[in-house]
Amino acid sequence: TEEALSVDEVSDIASDAIDAAPDADEVQLTDGKDFEIPEYQVFEDPNDMSDLEILARTIEAEAGRESYEGKIAVGAVIANRAAAGRFGDGIKGVILKKGQFSPWNSWTGYAKGEQGREMLELKASKDSYKAANAILTSNYTDKTDGATHYLNPDVSTPFWLDDMKGRKRGTIKIGDHLFGNADNNKKYDGKNWIKENI
């Protein structure tokens, strides 16, 4: 028969497990690589942010209440837009292009700032940083199937929604968001674009 562990032995095992756990600001990725979440700071200009920072904050603002899969999907759309080449130059250019991501409206001035958030002060969650890092290291699966558009139909019904739903490629629902292409049937490979450009 096995002997029961003493209270001290159980305490030692628990202490060892706590000591082995990553620091609060480290995130363990599925491929075993760690990265450090940047120290929180308020920015005066989004152009001063790294790609990781601006992408994590945008994912948080757009999909903060979504699952990790939903956060990856939003990040994948940003990478797909970069791959498409007509939504801005690179990750930061795509995010900051006027009229593209409503949380940035307060910075870009689009729609008189409507739906804008204080993105220079926003603090992204660990999951949003993890998703952003996965996108920037091409360590994800694009479940949007190369989409360049998404929306939450409970929040917004843009003029292009019916076009997106009516396209041959259709839409994919992930969490509360619908993903697709509002302007064509193409599928974009943001993951490969990241590998070649970042």
Residue pairs with C-beta under 8 A, 6 or more apart in sequence:
5 13
22 28
22 34
25 36
25 37
25 39
26 34
26 35
26 36
26 37
27 34
27 35
27 37
27 126
27 129
27 130
27 133
28 34
29 35
29 130
29 133
29 134
29 137
29 139
30 139
31 139
33 137
33 139
35 133
37 126
37 129
38 50
38 52
38 53
38 129
40 123
42 120
42 121
43 49
43 53
43 120
44 120
45 120
46 54
46 92
46 95
46 96
46 104
46 107
46 119
46 120
47 92
47 96
49 57
49 92
51 90
51 91
51 92
51 136
51 198
52 129
52 132
52 133
52 136
53 124
54 91
54 92
54 95
54 96
55 75
55 78
55 91
55 95
55 132
55 135
55 136
56 124
56 128
56 129
56 131
56 132
56 133
57 119
57 122
57 124
57 128
58 74
58 78
58 95
58 101
58 103
58 104
58 119
59 71
59 74
59 75
59 124
59 128
59 131
59 132
60 122
60 123
60 124
60 125
60 128
61 101
61 103
61 117
61 119
61 122
62 74
62 101
62 103
63 70
63 71
63 73
63 74
63 128
63 175
63 177
64 125
64 128
65 176
66 73
66 74
66 174
66 175
66 176
66 177
67 175
68 127
68 130
68 131
69 143
69 174
69 175
70 174
70 175
70 176
70 177
71 127
71 128
71 131
72 131
72 134
72 135
72 140
72 141
72 143
73 142
73 143
73 144
73 150
73 174
73 175
73 177
73 179
74 131
74 150
74 177
75 131
75 132
75 134
75 135
75 140
76 135
76 140
76 142
76 143
76 144
76 147
76 190
76 191
77 144
77 147
77 148
77 149
77 150
77 179
77 190
78 91
78 94
78 95
78 135
78 190
79 91
79 135
79 142
79 190
79 191
79 193
79 194
80 142
80 144
80 146
80 147
80 148
80 188
80 189
80 190
80 193
81 87
81 88
81 94
81 100
81 148
81 188
81 190
82 88
82 90
82 91
82 93
82 94
82 190
82 193
82 194
82 197
83 188
83 189
83 190
83 192
83 193
84 148
84 186
84 188
87 94
87 97
87 100
87 148
88 94
88 95
88 96
88 97
88 100
90 197
91 136
91 198
94 100
95 101
95 104
96 104
96 107
96 108
97 108
98 108
98 109
98 110
99 108
99 110
99 111
102 110
102 111
102 114
102 115
102 116
102 156
103 115
103 116
103 117
103 119
103 122
104 110
104 116
104 119
105 111
105 112
105 113
105 114
105 115
105 116
106 113
106 116
106 117
106 118
106 119
107 116
107 119
107 120
115 156
124 132
131 140
133 139
134 140
135 190
135 194
136 194
136 198
137 194
138 191
138 192
138 194
138 195
140 191
142 189
142 190
142 191
143 172
143 174
144 150
144 172
144 174
144 179
145 169
145 172
145 179
145 187
146 181
146 186
146 187
146 188
146 189
146 190
147 172
147 179
147 180
147 181
147 187
147 188
148 181
148 182
148 183
148 188
149 160
149 164
149 179
149 180
149 181
149 182
149 183
150 177
150 178
150 179
150 180
151 157
151 158
151 161
151 177
151 178
152 176
152 177
152 178
153 161
153 178
154 176
158 182
160 182
160 183
161 182
163 182
163 183
164 171
164 178
164 180
164 181
164 182
165 171
165 178
165 180
167 180
167 181
167 184
167 185
168 185
169 180
169 181
169 185
169 187
170 180
171 178
171 179
171 180
172 178
172 179
172 180
173 179
